[in-house]
Amino acid sequence: MLLAIQQADYGDLILEFINTYRDNKGKPIYLNQINEIIAYRKRSFIANFSDLFNFNEQLATQIINNPKELLPILENRIYEYIIEKDPSFQDEIKKIHLRITNVPRVVELRKIRSNDSGKLITVEGILVKATPVKERLSKSVFRHLNPDCMQEFVWPPEGEFDEIIELPTTCPVCGKSGQFKLIEDKSEFIDWQKAVIQERPEEIPPGQLPRQLEIVFEDDLVDSARPGDRVKIVGILEIKKDSQIKRGSKAIFDFYLKVNSIEISQKVLDEVKISEEDEKKIKELSKDPWIRERIISSIAPSIYGHWEIKEAIALALFGGIPKIMEDGTRIRGDIHVLIIGDPGTAKSQILQFAARVAPRAVYTTGKGSTAAGLTATVTRDKNTGDYYLEAGALVLADGGIAVIDEIDKMRDEDRVAIHEAMEQQTVSIAKAGIVAKLNARATVIAAGNPKLGRYIAERGLAENINLPPTILSRFDLIFILIDKPGIEDQLLASHILNVHAGKTKDNQIIDVDTLKKYIAYARKNVFPKLSEEAKNLLQDFFVEMRKKSSESPDSPIIITPRQLEALIRISEAYARMALKNEVDREDAERAINIMRIFLENVGLDVESGKIDIDTIMTGKPKSAREKMAKILEIIDTLAGNNECAKIKDIIKEAEGIGIDKPSVEKLLSDMRKQGLVYESKPECYRKV
């Protein structure tokens, strides 16, 4: 407990601190802050804990150990000091808050215990839910309804309510009991908001549920953070009283944190601490002329081969540079990668490694994810009926990487939810009267199995994958893993056996911890710009590929502006890998090379043997679209008025223009699924 004499001393101490404390440059920072509060009518005085500690250890220690008693005393003294300087201040603002930042007592959410109760502590995590702003009754005026009295009085005489109103038992004016009525117009209210903070995904021990803590914002702190923000909160840990204690009440209580100050981690990748020694090591590594090859071979080194896929994962981990145009348009810098492959080709292992080495990552599988779990949702509190806005996996991965395994197993309605997050990098929600837009600036690395179990090379991409073209077109790089027996089997078997025997030490491989720091350092500090030479090379490649598309009317579209943007991002990622501030010719050449591999493997029209980007963009190559149009014309001609076209007649006509019988049957089946034609009689078709 604080003695009365000490209370006055602490009040004098805080004024001395404000008037005398100087920073390294000799500036009276806190005196300046008081002048700012008066000029801008602010409600909070912010003090750095280390400054308080340097000024007076006892004052700083007491603030941490007895905040509930000491903070109101100090706040009153600061308020009085401000009014002395400017008496008109009290007409507008009734109270000043003392906000303490950088409190060194950081407690992990899962290590909060009863001995922290009533103390000022710091917690770190992600804000996952927030209620709309409400009003809390801070000082109430009651009227005694006894006809002999009818007096009004302020209640409680000292202090404030927390969350539960305690009614007076007797009237302080006449001393009699009776009924009391709250007069809202004369009472005082304070802005109030409840939120929930959760452990960061990378800190949760395997197999455990993430721990959460309820927090309460008041006055000028409301709406200072939104779901998905990574926050560092200083607050007083208190016991939660849901209702007044009666006979037979439960003896079990929850904690909640009354927020004193909040810092929002704007800087992505602050979680990875890089020491000076680490920085030196990173810069030394980047000087290696083969650094890119070393990084790529360090991606999932226990898995044999798959060089291009590991290269794509490395590019996604480093990422390109996001750009914000003058008109506010945002161009994403994240490189989205999709791996489609036969069973047993180590897709999940590669993805797990990517989630482990990324400085910030959220791993999820398609089967275990819903649209709400991936993006955001509105939930209702069972006890209070309040609506909460709750952030999902892509919002929690903001500024990092979202790894989605088994993407083909997702339900269609859930898969649609990631469209906006992949291109616009936001998550919009409009439910239960809550309309919100959250940031989801995350790279998506996804993997899935082919539709029929194994990839059939004779079929196009859209027929092999259970994914709509709208999602396929948003991936910058798509790779196909085909399990082909052949000459490499001996090396593969030997590699797997060596891994199991623990004999895979390679000096060129960078360990996971160093690689994580290297990626974090590059993403935080390296922002390469395109050189003129790289610009010209990318432009020439794009124009050349487009020229091939315009050679004849039958030529398919090989490349679109979307791929040019992907090329720029990939070039920037290659430059970032070597910690270069400029994208040079070599980076652009590498980007063109990996884009060619992607287009030749995935963007191929299997019928014509030509590259056609529409196989990814629309799900149908140009050749298939043209055949479809011809079949529709034939049905139109043969059907005539109120008749239908028999299948044998359609085949006969189609063969005359070079479309064989199996193609006709397949096209008719596809067109029926799409609702373009229907079977009006057995084996007789009409247009819809």
HELIX and SHEET records of a PDB file:
HELIX    1   1 ALA A    4  THR A   20  1                                  17    
HELIX    2   2 ILE A   29  TYR A   40  1                                  12    
HELIX    3   3 PHE A   49  PHE A   55  1                                   7    
HELIX    4   4 GLU A   57  ASN A   65  1                                   9    
HELIX    5   5 PRO A   67  LYS A   85  1                                  19    
HELIX    6   6 PHE A   89  GLU A   92  1                                   4    
HELIX    7   7 LEU A  109  LYS A  111  5                                   3    
HELIX    8   8 SER A  114  ASP A  116  5                                   3    
HELIX    9   9 GLU A  184  LYS A  186  5                                   3    
HELIX   10  10 PRO A  201  GLU A  203  5                                   3    
HELIX   11  11 ASP A  219  LEU A  221  5                                   3    
HELIX   12  12 GLU A  276  SER A  286  1                                  11    
HELIX   13  13 ILE A  291  SER A  297  1                                   7    
HELIX   14  14 TRP A  307  PHE A  318  1                                  12    
HELIX   15  15 LYS A  347  VAL A  357  1                                  11    
HELIX   16  16 ALA A  371  LEU A  374  1                                   4    
HELIX   17  17 ALA A  393  LEU A  396  1                                   4    
HELIX   18  18 ILE A  407  LYS A  409  5                                   3    
HELIX   19  19 ASP A  412  ARG A  415  1                                   4    
HELIX   20  20 ILE A  418  GLU A  423  1                                   6    
HELIX   21  21 LEU A  461  ASN A  464  1                                   4    
HELIX   22  22 PRO A  469  LEU A  472  1                                   4    
HELIX   23  23 ASP A  489  ALA A  501  1                                  13    
HELIX   24  24 VAL A  512  ASN A  525  1                                  14    
HELIX   25  25 GLU A  532  SER A  549  1                                  18    
HELIX   26  26 PRO A  561  MET A  577  1                                  17    
HELIX   27  27 ARG A  585  ASN A  601  1                                  17    
HELIX   28  28 ASP A  614  MET A  617  1                                   4    
HELIX   29  29 LYS A  622  ALA A  639  1                                  18    
HELIX   30  30 ILE A  647  GLY A  656  1                                  10    
HELIX   31  31 LYS A  661  GLN A  674  1                                  14    
SHEET    1   A 2 SER A  44  ASN A  48  0                                        
SHEET    2   A 2 HIS A  97  THR A 101  1                                        
SHEET    1   B 7 GLU A 152  TRP A 155  0                                        
SHEET    2   B 7 LYS A 134  HIS A 144 -1                                        
SHEET    3   B 7 GLU A 188  GLN A 198 -1                                        
SHEET    4   B 7 LEU A 120  ALA A 130 -1                                        
SHEET    5   B 7 ARG A 230  LYS A 240 -1                                        
SHEET    6   B 7 ASP A 254  ILE A 264 -1                                        
SHEET    7   B 7 GLN A 212  GLU A 218  1                                        
SHEET    1   C 6 GLU A 152  TRP A 155  0                                        
SHEET    2   C 6 LYS A 134  HIS A 144 -1                                        
SHEET    3   C 6 GLU A 188  GLN A 198 -1                                        
SHEET    4   C 6 LEU A 120  ALA A 130 -1                                        
SHEET    5   C 6 TYR A 387  ALA A 391 -1                                        
SHEET    6   C 6 ALA A 376  ARG A 380 -1                                        
SHEET    1   D 3 GLU A 152  TRP A 155  0                                        
SHEET    2   D 3 LYS A 134  HIS A 144 -1                                        
SHEET    3   D 3 PHE A 180  LEU A 182 -1                                        
SHEET    1   E 2 LYS A 323  ILE A 324  0                                        
SHEET    2   E 2 ARG A 330  ILE A 331 -1                                        
SHEET    1   F 5 ALA A 361  THR A 365  0                                        
SHEET    2   F 5 ILE A 401  ASP A 405  1                                        
SHEET    3   F 5 THR A 443  GLY A 448  1                                        
SHEET    4   F 5 VAL A 337  GLY A 341  1                                        
SHEET    5   F 5 LEU A 477  LEU A 481  1                                        
SHEET    1   G 2 THR A 426  LYS A 431  0                                        
SHEET    2   G 2 ILE A 434  ASN A 439 -1                                        
SHEET    1   H 2 LYS A 529  LEU A 530  0                                        
SHEET    2   H 2 GLU A 582  VAL A 583  1                                        
SHEET    1   I 3 ALA A 645  LYS A 646  0                                        
SHEET    2   I 3 CYS A 684  LYS A 687 -1                                        
SHEET    3   I 3 VAL A 677  LYS A 681 -1                                        
END                                                                             
